[in-house]
Amino acid sequence: MPKPTLPTPSSQRLRGRPPALATLAALAALAAFTVGGTAAHAEDLLQIYREARNNDPVFASARAALDAGREALPQGRALILPTLNASANTVYNDDWFSNRGGPTAGQVFYRDFNSNGWAVTLSQPLFRPQNWTQYKEAEFQVAQAEATYAQATQDLIVRTAQAYFDVLASQDSLAFIQAQKAAISEQLAQAKRNFEVGTATITDTHEAQARYDLSGSQEIAAQADLEIKKRALQQLIGKLPGGLTPLKPKVALSTPQPEAMESWADAAQKQSYAVRVQEAAVEIADREVQRNRQAHLPTVDIVAAYNRIGQNNAVSTGIGFDQKAATIGLQLAVPIYSGGLTSSRVRQAQALLEKSRSDLENSRRSVALAARQSYVGVTNGIAQVRALEQALLSSQTALDSNKLGYEVGVRINIDVLNSQQQVFQTQRDLSAARYNTIMNGLKLKSAAGSLGEADVEEVNRLLGSQ
């Protein structure tokens, strides 16, 4: 990442009070410079999201799981459709025998011959209720797989946006620290000049030097944090990100619609994909109970077969023969006793049904809580952003006043350094509050099951250099 050239203490001369807007403009320019690339080459959130769809292994796994889950339906349908099997055999026989009595007693006779045959068997279930139940269960298994995939799609949006804004927040933090370091450098230079002319004590120089050294340590930590955040984004898109498009300097954050927390909580309980997954799980468990109970019932199948057998040099006649046979009929199977296995499976399925119902209730409560938390995060976040914007103006005014007071001798150097630190801390807090508010908005829609690419595009419109 390119680093801006910071002014050295010897190259700066403080002439009067610097205006607040000039300082803020310098901070904005520095933040834009440290994004990691020019605006022409920077990627925005929508581009990063589409890269994540193609490269994120977690999402790829969810996509494969969906393909596998959809196969439950044809597998269930196969249980109620006819089955057709064919078989064939050929056998070489080498026999010997001897008579125990009669005129040929004790004589040994040898015979070798070949026998072969083939058969085709057709079976059509007539009465197998457990198969029909399993077919209906497969429909809910497919619905569960699709809801799980939809949830994975929403999770990808949230994970991508979080990683994207984590990088921006880390870049902002580094830029603010570097700007603070530059401001402390100016203050250090002034403290040294004042000490040389006898208008300040050496304490002012030491205080400024200590703050300057501390800012150097903070800069190293911020650079390491930025590298970590970039690597986290790399895990999603499969490459190390270059420049990212930042938020617009004056971004307007909108409140959730509708502006009613319980409306969002109700929507989450009814249409969240996490709830849909658990609803499907309850239906599957309920049909598992039915299917295991139906294992006590008899089954009836239509069975048809066609057989052909050929043999040469038969034992009885010494000559070969061919045989053809066609059969069709009903086959009844009645389960009588299986050692208690079927009853045990019924009890097990009933317990799993109760578990799935409890999981469903927990899922509903969890998504409602998540919706309420995210709603509060958005509304309070917007209020916090406004408060921090006002606090930033006040902090900058206080900094300008302390600088002027220091020049005229009514303020000491530590007052100026503290005011500078407050300005940059407010800048970091404001940056983080904006990102957190946007993320809570995405999480709110995810909890309600309505998050999609259109929402990514909406957030993407908040990005840009203007």
C-alpha positions as CSV (number, residue, x, y, z in Angstrom):
1,M,0.0,0.0,0.0
2,P,1.4,3.4,-1.0
3,K,2.1,5.7,1.9
4,P,1.7,9.5,1.7
5,T,4.7,11.7,2.3
6,L,4.2,13.3,5.6
7,P,5.6,16.8,6.3
8,T,8.6,17.0,8.5
9,P,8.7,19.3,11.5
10,S,11.4,21.5,10.0
11,S,9.4,22.2,6.8
12,Q,6.3,23.5,8.6
13,R,5.7,27.0,9.9
14,L,2.5,27.6,11.8
15,R,1.0,30.9,10.8
16,G,-2.1,31.8,12.8
17,R,-5.1,29.5,13.4
18,P,-5.8,26.9,10.7
19,P,-9.4,26.7,9.7
20,A,-11.5,23.7,10.6
21,L,-12.6,22.9,7.1
22,A,-9.0,22.9,5.9
23,T,-8.1,20.3,8.4
24,L,-11.1,18.1,7.6
25,A,-10.3,18.4,3.9
26,A,-6.8,17.2,4.6
27,L,-8.1,14.2,6.5
28,A,-10.5,13.3,3.7
29,A,-7.7,13.5,1.1
30,L,-5.4,11.4,3.2
31,A,-8.1,8.8,3.7
32,A,-8.8,8.6,0.0
33,F,-5.1,8.3,-0.7
34,T,-4.7,5.3,1.6
35,V,-7.6,3.3,0.1
36,G,-5.1,1.4,-2.0
37,G,-5.7,2.6,-5.5
38,T,-7.1,5.2,-7.7
39,A,-10.9,5.6,-8.1
40,A,-10.6,4.3,-11.7
41,H,-9.1,1.0,-10.6
42,A,-11.1,0.6,-7.3
43,E,-13.6,-2.2,-7.0
44,D,-17.0,-1.5,-5.4
45,L,-19.1,-3.7,-3.2
46,L,-21.2,-5.1,-6.0
47,Q,-18.1,-6.3,-7.9
48,I,-16.6,-7.8,-4.8
49,Y,-19.9,-9.6,-4.1
50,R,-20.1,-11.1,-7.5
51,E,-16.5,-12.3,-7.2
52,A,-17.4,-13.9,-3.9
53,R,-20.3,-15.8,-5.5
54,N,-17.9,-17.3,-8.0
55,N,-15.0,-18.0,-5.6
56,D,-16.1,-18.4,-2.0
57,P,-15.7,-22.1,-1.1
58,V,-18.4,-21.9,1.6
59,F,-21.0,-20.7,-1.0
60,A,-19.7,-23.3,-3.4
61,S,-20.3,-26.0,-0.8
62,A,-23.9,-24.7,-0.3
63,R,-24.5,-24.8,-4.0
64,A,-23.3,-28.4,-4.2
65,A,-25.5,-29.3,-1.2
66,L,-28.5,-27.8,-3.0
67,D,-27.8,-30.0,-6.0
68,A,-27.5,-33.1,-3.7
69,G,-30.7,-32.2,-1.8
70,R,-32.8,-31.9,-5.0
71,E,-32.0,-35.5,-5.8
72,A,-34.2,-36.6,-2.8
73,L,-37.3,-36.1,-5.0
74,P,-36.5,-38.5,-7.8
75,Q,-35.3,-41.0,-5.3
76,G,-38.6,-40.8,-3.4
77,R,-40.6,-41.0,-6.6
78,A,-38.6,-44.2,-7.6
79,L,-40.2,-45.9,-4.5
80,I,-43.7,-45.8,-6.1
81,L,-42.7,-46.6,-9.7
82,P,-42.1,-50.2,-11.1
83,T,-38.7,-51.8,-11.0
84,L,-37.4,-54.0,-13.8
85,N,-34.5,-56.4,-13.4
86,A,-32.8,-58.7,-15.8
87,S,-30.4,-61.6,-15.0
88,A,-28.5,-64.2,-17.0
89,N,-26.3,-67.1,-16.3
90,T,-24.3,-69.8,-18.0
91,V,-22.8,-72.8,-16.1
92,Y,-20.4,-75.5,-17.1
93,N,-21.2,-78.9,-15.3
94,D,-18.8,-81.8,-14.9
95,D,-20.7,-84.6,-13.1
96,W,-19.9,-88.2,-12.3
97,F,-22.0,-90.9,-10.6
98,S,-22.1,-94.6,-9.9
99,N,-24.9,-97.0,-9.3
100,R,-25.1,-98.8,-6.0
101,G,-27.0,-101.8,-7.3
102,G,-28.1,-103.6,-10.4
103,P,-26.1,-104.9,-13.2
104,T,-24.1,-101.7,-13.4
105,A,-23.3,-101.5,-9.7
106,G,-19.9,-100.0,-9.1
107,Q,-19.6,-98.5,-12.5
108,V,-18.7,-94.8,-12.7
109,F,-20.3,-92.6,-15.3
110,Y,-19.1,-89.2,-16.4
111,R,-21.1,-86.4,-18.0
112,D,-20.2,-82.9,-18.9
113,F,-22.7,-80.3,-20.2
114,N,-23.6,-76.6,-20.3
115,S,-26.7,-75.0,-18.9
116,N,-27.7,-71.4,-19.3
117,G,-30.7,-69.1,-18.9
118,W,-31.9,-65.6,-18.5
119,A,-34.8,-63.9,-16.7
120,V,-36.7,-60.6,-16.6
121,T,-38.6,-59.6,-13.5
122,L,-41.1,-56.7,-13.1
123,S,-42.3,-55.5,-9.7
124,Q,-44.9,-52.8,-9.2
125,P,-45.9,-51.7,-5.6
126,L,-49.6,-51.8,-5.1
127,F,-49.9,-51.2,-1.3
128,R,-46.8,-49.8,0.3
129,P,-47.9,-46.7,2.3
130,Q,-44.5,-46.1,3.7
131,N,-43.1,-45.5,0.2
132,W,-45.8,-42.9,-0.5
133,T,-44.9,-41.2,2.8
134,Q,-41.3,-41.2,2.0
135,Y,-42.1,-39.6,-1.4
136,K,-44.0,-36.8,0.3
137,E,-41.1,-36.5,2.8
138,A,-38.7,-36.0,-0.2
139,E,-40.7,-32.9,-1.3
140,F,-40.0,-31.3,2.1
141,Q,-36.3,-32.4,1.9
142,V,-36.0,-30.5,-1.4
143,A,-37.8,-27.5,0.2
144,Q,-35.3,-27.6,3.1
145,A,-32.3,-27.8,0.8
146,E,-33.6,-24.8,-1.2
147,A,-34.2,-22.7,2.0
148,T,-30.7,-23.6,3.2
149,Y,-29.2,-22.4,0.0
150,A,-31.2,-19.2,0.1
151,Q,-29.9,-18.6,3.6
152,A,-26.4,-19.3,2.4
153,T,-26.9,-16.7,-0.3
154,Q,-27.9,-14.1,2.3
155,D,-25.0,-15.1,4.6
156,L,-22.7,-14.5,1.7
157,I,-24.0,-11.0,1.2
158,V,-23.5,-10.2,4.9
159,R,-20.1,-11.8,5.1
160,T,-18.9,-10.0,1.9
161,A,-20.2,-6.7,3.1
162,Q,-18.7,-7.2,6.5
163,A,-15.3,-8.0,5.1
164,Y,-15.5,-5.1,2.6
165,F,-16.4,-2.5,5.3
166,D,-13.8,-4.0,7.7
167,V,-11.1,-3.2,5.1
168,L,-12.5,0.3,4.7
169,A,-12.7,0.9,8.4
170,S,-9.1,-0.3,8.9
171,Q,-8.0,1.9,6.0
172,D,-9.8,4.9,7.6
173,S,-8.2,4.1,11.0
174,L,-4.7,4.0,9.4
175,A,-5.3,7.2,7.5
176,F,-6.5,9.0,10.7
177,I,-3.5,7.8,12.6
178,Q,-1.2,9.0,9.9
179,A,-2.9,12.4,9.8
180,Q,-2.7,12.6,13.6
181,K,1.0,11.8,13.4
182,A,1.5,14.6,10.9
183,A,-0.4,17.0,13.1
184,I,1.6,16.0,16.1
185,S,4.8,16.4,14.0
186,E,3.7,20.0,13.4
187,Q,3.1,20.6,17.1
188,L,6.4,19.0,18.0
189,A,8.2,21.4,15.6
190,Q,6.4,24.4,17.1
191,A,7.2,23.3,20.6
192,K,10.9,23.0,19.7
193,R,10.9,26.5,18.1
194,N,9.2,28.0,21.1
195,F,11.7,26.4,23.5
196,E,14.6,27.7,21.4
197,V,13.3,31.3,21.6
198,G,12.4,30.8,25.3
199,T,8.6,31.1,25.1
200,A,8.0,27.5,26.2
201,T,9.5,24.9,28.5
202,I,11.2,21.6,27.5
203,T,8.1,19.9,28.9
204,D,6.1,20.9,25.8
205,T,8.7,19.3,23.6
206,H,8.8,16.1,25.6
207,E,5.0,15.8,25.6
208,A,4.8,16.3,21.9
209,Q,7.7,13.8,21.3
210,A,5.9,11.2,23.5
211,R,2.7,11.6,21.5
212,Y,4.6,11.4,18.2
213,D,6.3,8.2,19.3
214,L,3.0,6.7,20.4
215,S,1.4,7.5,17.1
216,G,4.2,5.6,15.4
217,S,3.4,2.6,17.4
218,Q,-0.3,3.0,16.6
219,E,0.5,3.3,12.9
220,I,2.3,-0.1,12.9
221,A,-0.6,-1.7,14.7
222,A,-3.1,-0.2,12.2
223,Q,-1.0,-1.4,9.2
224,A,-1.1,-4.9,10.7
225,D,-4.8,-4.8,11.2
226,L,-5.3,-3.6,7.6
227,E,-3.3,-6.6,6.3
228,I,-5.4,-9.0,8.4
229,K,-8.7,-7.4,7.1
230,K,-7.5,-7.7,3.5
231,R,-6.6,-11.3,4.0
232,A,-10.1,-12.0,5.4
233,L,-11.6,-10.5,2.2
234,Q,-9.1,-12.5,0.1
235,Q,-10.6,-15.7,1.6
236,L,-14.0,-14.8,0.1
237,I,-12.9,-13.7,-3.4
238,G,-9.8,-15.8,-3.9
239,K,-7.4,-13.0,-4.4
240,L,-5.8,-10.2,-2.5
241,P,-8.1,-7.1,-3.0
242,G,-6.7,-4.0,-4.5
243,G,-8.3,-0.6,-4.2
244,L,-11.9,-0.5,-2.7
245,T,-14.4,2.2,-3.4
246,P,-15.0,4.1,-0.1
247,L,-18.2,5.6,1.2
248,K,-19.1,9.0,-0.2
249,P,-18.0,11.9,2.1
250,K,-21.6,13.0,2.7
251,V,-23.6,9.8,2.8
252,A,-27.3,9.8,3.7
253,L,-28.3,6.8,5.7
254,S,-32.0,5.9,5.6
255,T,-34.2,4.4,8.3
256,P,-35.7,1.0,7.9
257,Q,-39.1,0.8,6.2
258,P,-41.5,0.2,7.9
259,E,-40.3,2.1,10.9
260,A,-41.7,-0.4,13.4
261,M,-39.5,-2.9,15.1
262,E,-42.2,-5.5,15.8
263,S,-43.2,-5.5,12.1
264,W,-39.6,-6.6,11.3
265,A,-39.7,-9.2,14.1
266,D,-43.0,-10.6,12.9
267,A,-41.7,-10.8,9.3
268,A,-38.6,-12.6,10.5
269,Q,-40.6,-15.2,12.4
270,K,-42.8,-15.9,9.3
271,Q,-40.4,-15.7,6.3
272,S,-36.8,-16.0,7.6
273,Y,-35.0,-18.7,5.7
274,A,-33.7,-20.1,9.0
275,V,-37.3,-20.6,10.1
276,R,-38.2,-22.1,6.8
277,V,-35.4,-24.7,7.2
278,Q,-36.7,-25.7,10.6
279,E,-40.4,-25.8,9.4
280,A,-39.3,-28.2,6.7
281,A,-37.4,-30.2,9.3
282,V,-40.6,-30.5,11.4
283,E,-42.6,-31.8,8.3
284,I,-39.8,-34.3,7.6
285,A,-39.8,-35.5,11.2
286,D,-43.6,-35.9,11.2
287,R,-43.5,-38.1,8.1
288,E,-40.7,-40.1,9.6
289,V,-43.0,-41.0,12.4
290,Q,-45.7,-42.0,9.9
291,R,-43.3,-44.0,7.8
292,N,-42.0,-46.0,10.8
293,R,-45.5,-46.7,12.0
294,Q,-46.5,-47.9,8.5
295,A,-43.7,-50.5,8.7
296,H,-46.3,-52.6,10.8
297,L,-48.6,-52.8,7.7
298,P,-48.5,-55.6,5.1
299,T,-47.4,-54.8,1.6
300,V,-48.8,-56.0,-1.8
301,D,-46.8,-56.0,-5.1
302,I,-47.5,-57.1,-8.6
303,V,-44.7,-59.4,-9.7
304,A,-44.3,-60.5,-13.3
305,A,-41.4,-62.7,-14.6
306,Y,-40.3,-64.3,-17.8
307,N,-37.6,-67.0,-17.7
308,R,-35.8,-69.0,-20.3
309,I,-33.5,-72.0,-19.5
310,G,-31.4,-74.0,-21.8
311,Q,-29.3,-77.2,-21.1
312,N,-27.5,-79.8,-23.3
313,N,-27.0,-83.4,-22.4
314,A,-29.5,-83.7,-19.6
315,V,-28.8,-86.3,-16.9
316,S,-32.2,-87.9,-17.3
317,T,-32.4,-88.2,-21.1
318,G,-28.9,-87.6,-22.3
319,I,-30.2,-84.9,-24.7
320,G,-30.5,-81.2,-24.3
321,F,-33.7,-79.1,-23.8
322,D,-35.0,-75.5,-23.7
323,Q,-37.6,-74.2,-21.3
324,K,-39.6,-71.0,-21.3
325,A,-41.9,-69.7,-18.5
326,A,-43.9,-66.5,-17.9
327,T,-45.6,-65.7,-14.6
328,I,-47.6,-62.9,-13.2
329,G,-49.2,-62.6,-9.8
330,L,-49.7,-60.7,-6.5
331,Q,-47.1,-61.0,-3.7
332,L,-48.2,-60.3,-0.1
333,A,-45.8,-59.7,2.7
334,V,-47.0,-59.5,6.3
335,P,-44.5,-58.3,9.0
336,I,-45.2,-60.2,12.2
337,Y,-42.3,-59.6,14.6
338,S,-38.9,-58.0,14.2
339,G,-37.6,-58.1,17.7
340,G,-39.2,-54.8,18.7
341,L,-37.1,-52.9,16.0
342,T,-40.1,-51.2,14.4
343,S,-41.6,-50.0,17.7
344,S,-38.2,-48.7,18.7
345,R,-37.9,-46.7,15.5
346,V,-41.4,-45.2,16.0
347,R,-40.4,-44.0,19.5
348,Q,-37.1,-42.6,18.2
349,A,-38.9,-40.8,15.4
350,Q,-41.4,-39.3,17.8
351,A,-38.6,-38.0,20.0
352,L,-36.9,-36.4,17.0
353,L,-40.2,-34.8,16.0
354,E,-40.4,-33.1,19.4
355,K,-36.8,-32.0,19.0
356,S,-37.5,-30.5,15.6
357,R,-40.5,-28.6,17.0
358,S,-38.4,-27.2,19.8
359,D,-35.7,-26.2,17.3
360,L,-38.4,-24.4,15.2
361,E,-39.5,-22.4,18.2
362,N,-35.9,-21.5,19.1
363,S,-35.3,-20.5,15.5
364,R,-38.3,-18.2,15.5
365,R,-37.3,-16.6,18.7
366,S,-33.7,-16.2,17.5
367,V,-34.6,-14.5,14.3
368,A,-37.0,-12.2,16.0
369,L,-34.3,-11.2,18.5
370,A,-31.8,-10.7,15.6
371,A,-34.3,-8.5,13.8
372,R,-34.9,-6.4,16.9
373,Q,-31.2,-6.0,17.6
374,S,-30.5,-5.0,14.0
375,Y,-33.4,-2.6,13.9
376,V,-32.1,-0.9,17.1
377,G,-28.6,-1.0,15.5
378,V,-29.8,0.9,12.5
379,T,-32.0,3.5,14.2
380,N,-29.5,4.2,17.0
381,G,-26.7,4.1,14.5
382,I,-28.2,6.8,12.4
383,A,-28.7,8.9,15.6
384,Q,-25.1,8.2,16.6
385,V,-23.8,9.2,13.2
386,R,-25.6,12.6,13.5
387,A,-24.3,13.1,17.0
388,L,-20.7,12.2,16.0
389,E,-20.9,14.6,13.0
390,Q,-21.8,17.4,15.4
391,A,-19.2,16.2,17.8
392,L,-16.5,16.3,15.1
393,L,-17.3,20.0,14.3
394,S,-17.2,20.8,18.0
395,S,-14.0,18.9,18.5
396,Q,-12.4,20.7,15.6
397,T,-13.5,24.1,16.9
398,A,-12.0,23.2,20.3
399,L,-8.8,22.2,18.6
400,D,-8.6,25.5,16.8
401,S,-9.3,27.4,20.0
402,N,-6.6,25.5,21.9
403,K,-4.1,26.2,19.1
404,L,-4.8,29.8,19.3
405,G,-4.7,29.8,23.0
406,Y,-1.3,28.1,22.9
407,E,0.1,30.7,20.6
408,V,-1.1,33.6,22.8
409,G,0.1,31.8,26.0
410,V,-3.2,30.9,27.7
411,R,-3.1,27.2,26.8
412,I,-0.3,24.7,27.2
413,N,0.9,22.2,24.6
414,I,-0.8,19.2,26.3
415,D,-4.2,20.9,25.7
416,V,-3.5,21.1,22.0
417,L,-2.3,17.5,21.8
418,N,-5.4,16.3,23.7
419,S,-7.7,18.3,21.4
420,Q,-6.0,16.8,18.4
421,Q,-6.4,13.3,19.7
422,Q,-10.1,14.0,20.4
423,V,-10.6,15.1,16.7
424,F,-9.0,12.0,15.3
425,Q,-10.8,9.7,17.8
426,T,-14.1,11.2,16.8
427,Q,-13.2,10.7,13.1
428,R,-12.6,7.0,13.7
429,D,-15.8,6.7,15.7
430,L,-17.8,8.4,13.0
431,S,-16.3,6.1,10.3
432,A,-17.1,3.0,12.3
433,A,-20.6,4.2,13.2
434,R,-21.4,4.6,9.5
435,Y,-20.2,1.1,8.6
436,N,-22.0,-0.5,11.5
437,T,-25.2,1.2,10.6
438,I,-25.1,-0.1,7.0
439,M,-24.2,-3.6,8.2
440,N,-27.1,-3.6,10.7
441,G,-29.4,-2.7,7.8
442,L,-28.2,-5.7,5.8
443,K,-28.5,-8.0,8.8
444,L,-32.1,-6.7,9.5
445,K,-33.2,-7.6,6.0
446,S,-31.4,-11.0,6.3
447,A,-33.3,-11.7,9.5
448,A,-36.5,-10.9,7.7
449,G,-35.6,-13.1,4.7
450,S,-35.7,-10.3,2.2
451,L,-32.0,-9.6,1.6
452,G,-30.9,-9.9,-2.0
453,E,-28.6,-8.5,-4.7
454,A,-30.9,-5.5,-5.1
455,D,-29.9,-4.5,-1.5
456,V,-26.2,-4.9,-2.4
457,E,-26.8,-2.5,-5.3
458,E,-28.6,-0.1,-3.0
459,V,-25.6,0.0,-0.6
460,N,-23.3,0.2,-3.6
461,R,-24.9,3.5,-4.5
462,L,-23.6,4.9,-1.2
463,L,-20.0,4.4,-2.4
464,G,-17.9,6.8,-4.5
465,S,-15.5,9.7,-4.3
466,Q,-18.2,12.4,-4.6
